[in-house]
Amino acid sequence: MLLALAFGAVAALVVFLLRRKGGVPLVLGLALGGGLGSLLAWWIGTSFGPTGDVVAHAKAVGPNVPFEAPLELNLGAAAMLAWPLAAMIVHLALTALLGPRDPEPELWAEPKPYTRGPGSH
């Protein structure tokens, strides 16, 4: 989960540095990519581990012999959401701190004339 948080923060930093203007599609892509990255990391982690049949593996190695068992992901939803949430929070913070600003309105500017109204054609 800590790796997912770190990958999410790094992904957000890279995306922010490449596209400072941001936008909704960029953030949605960052979240979707983080979710897919989490699923891919989970799949790779379970694929390269030891066999999933722990009982058969324990019988094969014999009694009182330590053996490796596969990792279990007990908080799967939290682990799957860590990457996209970290990416979105870091991107939001970077955009708020370092992103482009809207121009400030003039306080005492002349009002624009009202040119079209209900009676004009």
C-alpha positions in Angstrom: 0.0 0.0 0.0 2.9 2.3 0.7 4.3 1.6 -2.8 0.9 2.4 -4.3 0.9 5.8 -2.4 4.4 6.5 -3.6 3.6 5.6 -7.2 0.4 7.7 -7.1 2.4 10.7 -5.8 5.1 10.3 -8.4 2.5 9.9 -11.2 0.7 13.1 -10.1 4.0 15.0 -10.0 4.9 13.9 -13.6 1.5 14.7 -14.9 1.5 18.1 -13.3 4.9 18.9 -14.7 3.9 17.9 -18.2 0.4 19.5 -18.2 0.2 22.4 -15.8 -3.2 23.6 -16.9 -4.9 20.4 -15.7 -8.5 19.8 -16.5 -11.1 17.2 -15.7 -10.1 14.7 -18.4 -6.5 14.8 -17.1 -7.6 14.1 -13.5 -10.0 11.3 -14.6 -7.2 9.7 -16.7 -4.9 10.0 -13.7 -7.5 8.2 -11.5 -8.3 5.6 -14.0 -4.6 4.9 -14.7 -4.0 4.6 -11.0 -6.7 2.1 -10.6 -5.4 0.0 -13.5 -1.9 0.3 -12.1 -3.1 -1.0 -8.7 -4.8 -4.0 -10.4 -1.7 -4.7 -12.5 0.5 -4.5 -9.4 -1.8 -6.9 -7.5 -1.9 -9.3 -10.4 1.9 -9.3 -10.8 2.4 -9.7 -7.0 0.2 -12.8 -6.9 1.5 -14.3 -10.1 5.1 -14.5 -9.1 4.5 -15.7 -5.6 4.4 -19.3 -4.4 1.6 -21.7 -5.2 -1.9 -20.8 -4.1 -2.6 -24.3 -2.7 -1.0 -23.8 0.8 -2.2 -27.2 2.2 -0.7 -29.2 -0.7 2.6 -27.2 -0.5 2.8 -27.8 3.2 2.3 -31.6 2.7 4.9 -31.6 0.0 7.7 -30.0 2.0 7.1 -32.2 5.1 6.4 -31.6 8.8 8.2 -28.9 10.8 9.8 -27.4 7.6 9.2 -23.7 7.0 7.9 -22.8 3.6 6.7 -19.7 1.7 3.0 -19.0 1.3 1.3 -16.5 -0.9 0.6 -13.0 0.4 -3.0 -12.2 1.3 -4.5 -8.8 0.5 -7.0 -8.4 3.4 -7.9 -4.7 2.6 -8.2 -5.1 -1.1 -10.4 -2.0 -1.7 -8.1 0.2 0.3 -5.1 -1.0 -1.4 -6.7 -0.6 -4.8 -7.8 2.9 -4.1 -4.4 4.1 -2.6 -2.8 4.8 -5.9 -5.6 6.8 -7.5 -6.4 8.7 -4.3 -2.8 9.6 -3.7 -2.5 10.7 -7.3 -5.6 12.9 -7.2 -4.7 14.5 -3.9 -1.1 15.3 -4.9 -2.3 16.7 -8.2 -4.9 18.8 -6.6 -2.4 20.2 -4.1 0.2 20.9 -6.8 -2.5 22.6 -8.9 -3.7 24.7 -6.0 -0.1 25.8 -5.0 1.7 26.1 -8.3 -1.0 26.1 -11.0 -2.0 29.0 -13.3 -4.2 31.7 -11.7 -7.2 33.4 -13.1 -6.7 37.1 -13.5 -8.0 39.3 -10.7 -11.0 41.4 -11.6 -10.5 45.2 -11.5 -12.2 46.6 -8.4 -13.4 49.9 -9.8 -13.6 49.2 -13.5 -16.3 50.9 -15.6 -19.3 48.7 -16.1 -19.8 47.3 -19.6 -22.8 49.0 -21.4 -25.9 47.0 -21.6 -26.4 46.6 -25.4 -29.1 43.9 -25.7 -32.2 43.7 -23.7 -35.7 42.4 -23.9 -36.9 45.3 -26.1 -34.0 45.5 -28.6 -33.7 43.5 -31.8 
